[in-house]
Amino acid sequence: MRDNSILYWTAIAIAVFANVLTNSLLKISVSRIGEGTIVEKVLHLFQTGIFWGGVVAAGFLFAAFLVAIKFGPVSVTYIAVTSLAATGLVAIDRIYFGMPLTLPKIIALLLIVSGFSLLAWSSNADTAL
């Protein structure tokens, strides 16, 4: 694993970025859907470039995740991608969507990152922090 640790952590970083980008673009695209039937809404969604940007980003997320789990433990990889992406999405919610950053959210983020760090540290794999 030592030979592939840079590739492993690079794949995780790409997956985290792609996860944040996917969720952000999909949030923007669905927030722009107007009134109409479900079919009209889906057709409108499929006509927007932002939606397709989210789909492409999801493809990068999937590919990067597959690379990461090839070279590291899936437990650490999954938690790394989801917890770090969740942290990034809280920042995106605050900056771009005006969601409040409350004390409970800050505590939750600290617990999420602490949990990920503890799992990575306790892992016997060479990919641990």
C-alpha positions as CSV (number, residue, x, y, z in Angstrom):
1,M,0.0,0.0,0.0
2,R,2.8,2.4,0.7
3,D,3.6,2.6,-3.0
4,N,0.1,3.6,-3.8
5,S,-0.7,5.9,-0.8
6,I,-0.4,9.1,-2.9
7,L,-2.8,7.6,-5.5
8,Y,-5.1,6.5,-2.7
9,W,-5.4,9.9,-1.0
10,T,-5.5,11.7,-4.4
11,A,-8.4,9.5,-5.4
12,I,-10.1,10.3,-2.1
13,A,-9.6,14.0,-2.6
14,I,-11.0,13.9,-6.1
15,A,-14.0,11.8,-4.8
16,V,-14.6,14.4,-2.0
17,F,-14.5,17.3,-4.5
18,A,-16.7,15.5,-7.0
19,N,-19.2,14.6,-4.2
20,V,-19.5,18.2,-3.1
21,L,-19.7,19.4,-6.8
22,T,-22.3,16.8,-7.6
23,N,-24.6,17.6,-4.7
24,S,-24.2,21.4,-5.2
25,L,-25.0,21.3,-8.9
26,L,-28.0,18.9,-8.4
27,K,-29.3,21.2,-5.6
28,I,-29.1,24.2,-7.9
29,S,-30.7,22.4,-10.8
30,V,-33.7,21.1,-8.8
31,S,-34.2,24.5,-7.1
32,R,-34.8,26.0,-10.6
33,I,-37.6,23.7,-11.5
34,G,-40.9,25.5,-11.9
35,E,-44.5,24.4,-11.7
36,G,-46.0,21.6,-13.8
37,T,-46.5,17.9,-13.9
38,I,-43.8,15.5,-12.8
39,V,-43.1,14.7,-16.5
40,E,-42.7,18.4,-17.3
41,K,-40.4,18.9,-14.3
42,V,-38.2,15.9,-15.3
43,L,-38.0,17.1,-18.9
44,H,-37.0,20.6,-17.7
45,L,-34.4,19.1,-15.5
46,F,-32.9,17.1,-18.4
47,Q,-32.6,20.2,-20.5
48,T,-30.4,22.1,-18.0
49,G,-26.6,22.1,-18.3
50,I,-26.2,22.4,-14.5
51,F,-28.0,19.1,-14.1
52,W,-25.8,17.3,-16.6
53,G,-22.7,18.9,-14.9
54,G,-23.9,17.2,-11.7
55,V,-24.3,13.9,-13.5
56,V,-20.7,14.2,-15.0
57,A,-19.4,15.1,-11.5
58,A,-21.2,12.0,-10.1
59,G,-19.3,9.9,-12.8
60,F,-16.0,11.3,-11.5
61,L,-17.0,10.6,-7.9
62,F,-17.8,7.0,-8.9
63,A,-14.5,6.5,-10.8
64,A,-12.4,8.1,-8.0
65,F,-14.1,6.0,-5.4
66,L,-13.4,2.8,-7.3
67,V,-9.7,3.7,-7.6
68,A,-9.6,4.5,-3.9
69,I,-11.2,1.3,-2.7
70,K,-8.8,-0.7,-4.9
71,F,-5.9,0.6,-2.9
72,G,-7.3,1.1,0.6
73,P,-9.8,-0.3,3.1
74,V,-13.3,0.4,2.0
75,S,-14.3,1.4,5.6
76,V,-11.8,4.2,5.7
77,T,-12.4,5.2,2.1
78,Y,-16.2,5.5,2.5
79,I,-16.0,7.4,5.7
80,A,-13.3,9.7,4.3
81,V,-15.4,10.6,1.2
82,T,-18.7,11.0,3.0
83,S,-17.5,12.8,6.1
84,L,-15.2,15.2,4.3
85,A,-17.9,15.9,1.6
86,A,-20.5,16.5,4.3
87,T,-18.1,19.0,5.9
88,G,-17.6,20.7,2.5
89,L,-21.4,20.7,1.9
90,V,-22.1,22.5,5.1
91,A,-19.7,25.2,3.9
92,I,-21.4,25.3,0.5
93,D,-24.8,25.6,2.2
94,R,-23.6,28.5,4.3
95,I,-21.7,30.4,1.5
96,Y,-24.0,29.9,-1.5
97,F,-27.4,29.0,-0.1
98,G,-27.5,31.2,3.0
99,M,-28.0,28.3,5.5
100,P,-27.1,29.3,9.1
101,L,-24.0,27.8,10.7
102,T,-25.2,27.0,14.2
103,L,-23.3,25.7,17.2
104,P,-24.9,22.2,16.8
105,K,-23.7,22.0,13.2
106,I,-20.2,23.0,14.3
107,I,-20.2,20.3,17.0
108,A,-21.6,17.8,14.5
109,L,-18.8,18.6,12.0
110,L,-16.2,18.2,14.8
111,L,-17.6,14.9,15.7
112,I,-17.7,13.7,12.1
113,V,-14.1,14.7,11.4
114,S,-13.1,13.2,14.8
115,G,-14.8,10.0,14.0
116,F,-13.1,9.8,10.6
117,S,-9.7,10.5,12.1
118,L,-10.2,7.9,14.8
119,L,-11.3,5.3,12.3
120,A,-8.3,6.0,10.0
121,W,-5.9,6.1,12.9
122,S,-7.2,2.8,14.3
123,S,-7.1,1.1,11.0
124,N,-4.2,-1.4,10.6
125,A,-3.8,-0.3,6.9
126,D,-1.0,1.8,5.7
127,T,-3.5,4.3,4.6
128,A,-4.2,5.4,8.1
129,L,-3.5,9.0,9.1
